[in-house]
């Protein structure tokens, strides 16, 4: 594999490490990413639990979108936050609107109790758009419209299309759609990787280039969309013991996945 497309004037890069990264990810492929998402990621289990309890697919997917948009500055692990969300709304389906429900939920949350007022205001801003989405609308977004969903969420929030919470919301929407509609649809290549602290730190092992553009080219080279690359990297960068145990039990390529931590 050539690295011509990875070398940019002005950016320091470790070409040998990049070559190893591309080789490992290329060997793992999209199937490995899907296995990690569906059988290793505790967040996927949390969504399955919520859907089973709500028995309302439209509400289920809308809640997942809303929750992703306030999944920042957490006071606990992301996996614990999504399970707290799942259990809470399984027992307390919103009856007076999503933002009103979160104004009660977040102040008593164990894992997402920072910046509560700002997060509720964010939901108030996006709620008219989210509330307007019928199950047919959500189905259309899932089967071929995830880029359009990203753009519409960004517009409703007056945010950048590549903003971390916007692209993360599309990722979690993909999980919810997979569960509700019973079919795997890969994420589009055009949707960026969520640029968080862990991705930023990991990217610096390879290059000084901005993470979004670096991982976009890695995605093109490996033919794995950025959001699925994020799934492969997540067990490596998160370090949660239960996740690593599930990785070993459910992913036959687990040793190759863990090799990514050594680069």
N, C-alpha and C positions, 0 to 999 in steps of 0.2 A: 504494500500500500504506500502510495506517495503522500508526502505531507505538504505539498506546495500550497494547498489552500489554507493550511493552518499557520503559515508563516506570514506575519504582518509586520511591516516596517514600524519600528518604534515600540514593539512589544517584546519583552523578554519571553522566551519559551524554551522548554526542555523537550526537544524533539524526540529523544529516546523514550521518555516517559509517555509522551502523547502517543507514540507508536504502540506502546504496550497497552495503553488505555483503549485505543481503537481496536486492537486485536482482541482484548478480553471482551469488550462489549459486543463486538461483531460475532464472537463465538457464542455468547449468551443469547443474543437475539430477543425478539419481541416475545417469544413464548416464555422465556425466563421472567421477563417483566410481568407478564400476565399472571404467572404462578405466584410471584411475590405479592402482587396486588390482591389476589383472591384468596390465597392460602396462608400468607404470612402477615400481611398488614392487619393489625388489630382494628384499624379504622373501618376496614371493609366489613368485619364482623359486627362492629357497632351499628353500621348502617343497615345490615341485614336484620338485626334485632329490632331497630326502630320501625322498619317497614312491616315486619311481621306483627308488631303491636298496633301500629296506626291503622293498618288495613285501608289506606287511602293514598294511592300512589302520587296523585297530584300534590297533596299536602306534604307527603314525604319528601319529594324532590325539591319543592320550594323551601322547605325547612333546611335541607342540606345546603342549598345555595346560600341561604341567609347565614347559616352557621359558619360556612367557610369564610364569609366576608368579615366576620369578627374573630377569626382564628389568628390573632397576632398578639404580641406582648402577653403570652400566656404565663400563668403562675404555676404551671405544672407541665408534665409531658403531653405532647400532642395526642398520643394514643389514649391517655387517661381523660383528656378533655373531651374527645369524641365519644368515649363511653359514658361520661357524665351527661353529655348532651343527649345521647340515645336513651338513657334511663329516665332522664327528667321528662322529655317530651313523650316518651311512651306512657308515662303516668299523667302528664299534664298537657294534652294537645291544646294548641293555642285556640282560644275561642273569640278573642277580641283583637286579633291581628298579631303579626309576628313581632313588631317592635314593642308592643305592649307586653307580650309574653316575655321578651328578653329583658325588659325593664324590671321584671320580677325575678327572672332566673339569674342574671349575671351578678347581682349583689350578694347572692347566697352561694355562688359557685365556688368550688375549692380550687379549680384549675384555670379559671379565666375571670379573675376579679380585678384586673387592672384596667384603667381608662374606661370605666363602665359608661359614663355619660357620653363620651365620644363614640363608643360603639353603638349605643342606642340611637344616637343622632344619625349615624351612618345607615342603620337599618331603616330609620324613618325616611331617609332620602331615597333609598332603593326600593322601599316597600311597594309603592304604586306599580312599578315595573314587575316585580316578582309576583305580586297579587294578581296581575293581569294575565299570567301565564296559565292557560288551560293544559290539561294532560296532552291534548293533541299538539299544542305549541311545544311542550317539553319533548314530546316524541320527535317532532320535526328537528329540534335542535340536536337531539341525540343522533338521529340517523342522517347525518350529513350537514349539520349546522352549528357545530361547536365553535368554529371561528366566529360565526355571526353572534353566538351567545356571548363570547368574550367581548366583542365590540359593543354589543348592547348593554352589557353590565358596565363596561368602562364609561359609556355615555351616561348611563343613569347615575353613576357615581362621580361624573366629571373627573375621571381618572385616566392615567395612561393605560393603554391596552396591555402593556407588559408588566403592570404593577403586580407585585407578588400575590396579593389577595385576590385579584381578578383572575389570574391564570390558575391559582390554587382552587378557586371556586369552580372553574371549568373542570379541573381534575376530579374534584369530589362529585361534581355533577355527572361525570363519566362513570364513576363508581355507582352512583344512585341509578343512573339510566340502565347500566348493565344489570343491576339487581331487579329493577322494576320491569324492564322490557325483555329480559331473558336472553339477550344477545350481546356478544362482545363486539364493540366498535372501537378500533384503535383511535387514539388521539391524533389530530392533524399535525403534520410536520411544522405547520406555521405557528403553532402556539408555543410560547416561550417556556423555558424552565422557570419555576418559582425561585427568585433570587433571594435566598435567605442567608443567614450568617454561616450556616454549615456549607452551603454551596459556594459561597464566596471564599471561604477558607480553603476548601478542597480545590477550587479552581486555581488558587495561587500556587499550588504544588506544580502546576503545569505551565502557567503563563500569567503575565500581567494584564492580559487582554480582559475586557469586561466579560463577566460570566455568560450573559445572554447570547452574545455573538459567538463566543467560544463553543458553547454547548450546541448552538444551532448547527455549526459546521461538523461537530462530532456526530450529531444526529444524522446529517446528510451522509456522512461517510459510513456509518454503521447501519443506516436505514432503520434506526429506532427513533421514534418521535421524542422530542425533549421531555415531555411529561412522563413517558415510560422510562427514559433514562433516569429521571428523578426517582422513580420507584425502585430501580435496581440499586441506586446509590444510597437510598434511605436506610436500609438495615446496617450498611457499612458505617454511615456517619452518625446514626442515632445511638448505637451501643446499648440499647435496652436488652437485657438478658433474655426475657421471654421472646422477643422478636428473633434473636439469634438462635434460640432453641427451635422456634417454628421454622426458621430458614433451614436449619440442618435436617429437620424432619420432613419437610415438604418440597424442598428444592434439590433436585439431584445435582445441580451445578453449584451447590453452596460453597464449595472450596474456591471455585473460580470467582464467585461473587466476593468472597472475603479477600481474595488477592487484590481487589481494588483498594482496600485499606492500606496496602503495603506500598502503593505507588508514591 
